[in-house]
Amino acid sequence: MGILRNKLIAQLKKEDGVTAIEYAVIAVAISGMLLAVFGNGKESFITAITDKFSTLSENIKDTVDSTPAP
């Protein structure tokens, strides 16, 4: 039983470095995707959404203002 345990522990220790590298690669990939989607500056996703909602809000206000009262 001790031999099996020692082999298992040795195997787990060998995988620590590989697992850490895999997690680092995944973290970099996710960071890259988030930066590509949300970005920063004038062409970012957040800026585009904000601009669209501002336009929508202005259109709604114009429609309400131009509608005659009953």
N, C-alpha and C positions, 0 to 999 in steps of 0.2 A: 504494500500500500504506500509506503514511503517513497519508493522508486517512481511510482506513477505520479504521485504528488509533485515530486521534484521535476519530473519531465514536463508536467503541466505548467508549473511555475516558470520553468525555463522557456517554454514555448510562449507564454504570455509576455515575458520580458522581451523576447525577440520582436514581438509585434508592436510594442509600444511606439517605436520610432516610425514605423510604417503608418500606424493609425494617426499619429500626430501630423504627419505629412499629408495624409488624405484629408484630414479636417482642415488643414491650412489651405489646401487646394480648393476645397469646397467653399471656404470662407472668402477666398479671393474671387472665385467665380460669382458668388452671390453679390459681393460688393460691386463687381464690374457690371452685373446686370442691373442692380439698383441705380448705379450712376448713369447707365445708359438710359434707363426709363425716366428717372426723376431729374437727373442732371442738375445744371445750374445755369443761370443766365437767361437770355431772351428766348432761347429755343427749348427750354426745359418743359417737361410735362406739366409741372405745377403752374408755370406761367401761362401755358396754353389753356389749361382748365380755368384759371382765374379770368383770363381774357374772354373766354366763351361765356362764363357766368355773368361777367360785367355787361357784355353785349345783350344777353338774354334779359337781364334786369332792366336795361335801358329800353328795350323793346316793349317789355311789359308796362313800364311807366308811361311810355308814349301812347300805348293802346288805351290805358286807363284814362289818361289825360284827354284823349281825343274822343272818348265815348261820351255822348250827351247824357245828361241826367234825366231820369224818367219823369 
